[in-house]
């Protein structure tokens, strides 16, 4: 007897949904079933195949390596079947399903959420699962298959993923004028970089190092006196405003300060402005659902790169 004859194909449909959404609740909503019903489908499939498909850890669903393999072929099979059915019936495809996207908080809220909102209004059967996080965090989720794609900066690149630039952000080194007066008698004095205290965006100060490499080669402090490390550019700017030290922030955050910008000093460099690329990251060769493909395409169009 063929193994496929022993498997309830509805179990595979449920498995496909749970794997994509990483959530029993989201899968239940997508398939119009109860959460307990979803759990029973997965349990029955695991018992039938005598394999474990998901680990449960701190209320999170983590696919096993076996599940990763099954999904790769299961998902493609459903997509091929969907395309065939629509072809023979002459029906146009209506996007549906769950798309998981990762992004930095500020960039996501300011640039991506308005685009995603319009996309969801256009496609009412699509659910988008949005994960905010640091570049290295969401990059690992892309690699693990937890996200369909993500948006990261150049400080989060990993050789295991494919990246394509969608836009760039200008970054500036700033300090409060009151803070700089402790080290400089007049604005025309040379900035004593070795004496300053710094606010770092992520551990290791890669953004600070990038600014010095571009604007002040040879003047990079032997070691940065980092007073605080934050995962948020907005947080870096807030501590700079409070006079704790010097930090690098995206230029667009400075434009939002209004009159408060007058209290800050942008420390100029010798070269042209420094732009950091923002890229979409994904696993090369990973099969994406039509909804994931269309959402990434719509974002690219809105960013002017498609």
N, C-alpha and C positions, 0 to 999 in steps of 0.2 A: 504494500500500500504506500502511495506517495505521501511524503510528510505534509505537503500542502493540503492534502485531503483531510488531514487530522486537525488542521488549524481553522478556527472560526475566523474568516476574513474580517469580520467586524472588529475582532481583537486588534488586528494590524492597523485598521483605520484609527482606533483609539490610541494605539501606541504612537502612531505618526503625529497625532495632535499633542499628546503629552510630551513627546520628545521636543517638538518645535517650541512649545510654550513653557516647558519646564514647570508646569503647574497643572495639578489635577483640577483646580477650580476653573482655570482658563479653558482647559480642554472640555470640561463639562459645559461651559457656556457656548463654546464653538459648536459642539455636537448636540446640544440640547438634551443632555443627560444629567443625572444627578452625580454629585462627586463620589458617592459610594458606588454608583454604577461604574464610573470610570475606574475606580480602584479595583473592582471585581474583574473587569475586563483585563487589566494588566496582570493581576494575580493569576487568572486563568491561562493567559498566554504564557507566562513564566512557567506554570506547571505543565502545560502542554509541551513546551520546548525543552523543559528541564534546564533552564538557564535563568540567571538573574539579569534583569534589564536596567533596574534603577536602584541606586543606594539612597537612603533617606538620611540626611544629616542636618540637624538644626532646622527642621521644617523646609529644607531645600531638597529638590529632586535632582540627583546627579546621575547621568547615564553611565553605564559601564561600557567598556570597550566593545563588548558584544552588541550592546544597543547601538553604538556608533556605526558599526558595520551593518546591522539590520536596517537602520534608518536610511543609510546611503542608498540602498537598493529599493527599500520599501517606498520611500518618498518619490524616487524616480518612476517607479511602477505606477503609483497613483497619478502622477502628472501625465505620464504617457496615456494612461487610461482615460483621464479627463479630456485630453486633447482629442483622442480618438472618438469619444462619445460626442463631443461638440462638433467634430467634423462630420460624422454620419447623420447627426440630427440638424445640422445647419444653425446651431445656436451660438451666439456670441458669448465669450467667456466673461463672467462677472467676477471680479477679484474678490477673494475671501481668504480667511486664515489669519494666522498670527505671525507678525514680524517682530523680531527682537533686535533692537538697535542700541548701541552704546555711544556715549558722548560726554565731553566735559560739561560741567554745570553751566558756566557763563556762556560759552559758545552755543550750547544746546538751547538754553532758554532764550538767548537773544536772536539766534539765527535759524535754528532747526525747528523749534516747536511751531512757529507760524506756518512753515512749509508743511510739516506733518499734519497740522490741523486741517489745512485745506485738502490734503490728500485723503484724510479720513472722512471729510464731508462729502467728497466725491465718490468714495468707496465705502458705503455703510457696513459691508460685511467683513471688513478688515479690522483687526485689533492689533495695535502696536504696543509692544512691551518695551518701555524706555528705561535704560539703565544709566544713571549718572555715576561717573567715577573718574579716577585718575587714569592717565594714558596706559600705564603698565597694568592696571587692574582690568580695564576693559579689553586690552590687547590679549591678555591671557584667556579671557572669556571667548574671544573670537577663535583663538587657537583650540580651545576645548569644545568648540561647537555650540556654546551657550548663546552666542549672538550671531545673527546673520551677517551683520557688518557693523562697523563702528567708526567714529570720527576721532582722530588723534593728532597730536602735534609731532614734530620731528624728534622730540626727546623721548618718544615712546615706540620708535620703530623696532621691529623684531624681524629677523631674517626669515622666519617661518610664515610670515603673512605677506600678502601683496598690498601695496599702497598706491593710491593715485591722488594727486593733489587736486583739491576742489576750490581752495582759496588760500589767502595768506593773511597774517596779522602782523602789523607793525608793533614792535615792542620798544619800550622806553625805560631808561634807568631814571628813577625819580627819588626825591627826598623832600621833606618839608623844609622851607626856607629857614624856619626857626632852628631846626636841627643842624643845618649846614653852618649856621653862624657860630656854632661851638668850635668849628674847625677852620673856618675861613673868615678873615677880617673884612673882605669885600668880595662881591660876586666875580670880580676879575681874577682873583687868586686861583692858582692851580688846585684842582680837587685832590686832597690827600687820601687817595683810595686806600692806602695801607692802614690809615687810622680809623676809617669808617666802620660802622657796624652794619650788618646786612640782614635783610629779610629774604629767606630763600623759598622759592616755589619748588617743591619736592626735594627729597634727600639727595645730597651730592652737589647741589647748586648748578645743575647743567645749564639753566637759563642765564644765570649770572656769568658763567664761564663763556657762553656763546656771545653775550654782549661785549665782554672784554676782548675776546678774540677778534670780533668784527670792528669795534670802535676804538679800542685802545690796546692794540697788540704790544706786548712787552710791559704793560702796566698792571697786569693781573696780579692781585695780592698773592703772596706765597701761600696764604691760607685765609679764607674768608672768616671774619669774626661774625658768625651767624648767630643772631639772637633768637630767631624763631624760624621754624620751617612749617609751611602751610600747603595744603593741597588745593587752595583756592586763590586765584589772582585777585579776586575781590578782597579776600582776607589780607593778602600782601599789601594791597593799597590802603586798607584801613589802618594797619600797623604803621605804615609809612606816614600817614596823616597824623597819627598819634605821636610821631617823633621818635619811634623806636630805632629807626635805621633807614637804610637805602634799599630799594627793591626794584625789580623789573616787572612791569605790568603791560598788558596790551593797550595800545593807544586809544582804542575805542572806549575803554573805561575812563580815561582822562577826559574825553569829550563829554561824558555824562555828569561831570562834577559841577559844571556851571561856574558860579563865583568862587567856589572852594578851590578851583584850580589855581587861583592867584596865590594860595598859600604854599603851593608846591614849586619846586625847581626841577625842571627836566634837565638832566645832565647830558650835555651834547657830546658827541664823539667826533672823530676826525673824518669819518666816512659817511656815505649816504645812509639813509634809514635802513634799519635791520628788519626784514620781513621773515617771519617764521611760517612755513607751509602748514596748512591744515589738510589732512588727507583722509580719504575713506580707506578703511582697512578691511580686508576679507581674506578668507582662505582660498587660494587658487585651486580650482577644480571642484570646489564644494557646490553641490546642486542647490540652487536657490529657488524658492517658490515664485510663481508669477507675481505675487503681491510684494515680496521682498525686492525682486528685480525692478518692478515699476516704481516702488518708493525710492530706491536708490537713484533711479533714472530721473525722477521728478526733482529730487534734491539737487542733482547735478545740473539740471536745466535751470533751476532757480538760482544756482550759484554762477551760472554763465559758463559752464565748462562742458556742456553736452552739445 
